[in-house]
Amino acid sequence: MAAQLHALWPGPARRYLEPFVGGGSMLPGRPCAAAVAGDLQAELVALWEAIRDRPDGVADHYARCWHDRAARGAVVYDEVRARFNADRDGLDLLVLTRWCVNGLVRFNRQGAFNNSLHHTRPGIHPDRLTAVLGAWSRAVADVTFVAGDYRATLADAGPGDVVFLDPPYRHTRGRYQAEGFDPDGLFATLDRLSSRGVPWILTWDGRAGDRTYPGGVPTELFAGRLALTTGHSPFPRLMKTSLDPVAESVFTSFAL
Ligand SMILES: C[S@@+](CC[C@H](N)C(=O)[O-])C[C@H]1O[C@@H](n2cnc3c(N)ncnc32)[C@H](O)[C@@H]1O
């Protein structure tokens, strides 16, 4: 979807702001090099900074864990997870996300990572990951990463900036973080961006099969809206039931 979404920007940009950066799939195709990317998950932001500044160190850490697991087995996953939950090191978060069941990032109410090991998969080979990390390091060389709430990341947004927002869906309470996500704060932020003349694109509610996830974005807040078909939901696929086509709703501050 990234290319389709970036094709929507109404004009050139001097700075790209992305306050819910997550796995960063929008970053490589962003409309200008200068960028600020934020996330509430501080360990994820630390991982992004490490990938940008010392990809070889990240690759070495992963390779050590991978070879340790090859030698000693599943217990290594438990050790990495316990260490992450104690020390909150972003490099261990990378290992967990590569090895956990279906790559699903889950935290319990206490904020501890609680997904378990995907026993039947060895995890990406270190040689392959080293190449991937090198490519990402180059792609995010000009990105400033910040840990914090999206409102702080957007505090100084002004003319020349463009903003892409991919917040947690309303129905994903607890999937990324223990507390839910307050949509009213998001709506107020969108309104403020528009009043400062900052173009924004929001992906939020959507449709999977016959289930709809209405985000309820107030109609006066956006000027453009479209539905992008994004493929198939991983959740029924995991349950080995039908393949549900997924459409993502896209809202824009400008007319399309
Ligand atoms: C739907 S994901 C973003 C996925 C991203 N587009 C990608 O390519 O991977 C939402 C992200 O928002 C973060 N998040 C949740 N609440 C937040 C908040 N209040 N402020 C900033 N980030 C938040 C989560 O940690 C998660 O990484």
The ligand as an ORCA input file, in Angstrom:
! r2SCAN-3c Opt
* xyz 0 1
  C      -0.923      0.199     13.322
  S       0.679      0.349     14.087
  C       1.629      1.212     12.861
  C       2.113      0.274     11.777
  C       3.041      0.927     10.779
  N       2.313      1.712      9.780
  C       3.930     -0.097     10.097
  O       4.233      0.075      8.913
  O       4.336     -1.060     10.747
  C       0.395      1.533     15.342
  C       1.624      1.920     16.141
  O       1.252      3.030     16.978
  C       1.921      2.915     18.217
  N       1.128      3.705     19.187
  C       0.014      3.358     19.858
  N      -0.452      4.387     20.574
  C       0.368      5.443     20.338
  C       0.402      6.790     20.780
  N      -0.518      7.268     21.635
  N       1.378      7.599     20.316
  C       2.328      7.121     19.459
  N       2.364      5.839     19.017
  C       1.388      5.010     19.449
  C       2.001      1.424     18.492
  O       3.088      1.134     19.366
  C       2.192      0.855     17.066
  O       3.565      0.681     16.773
*
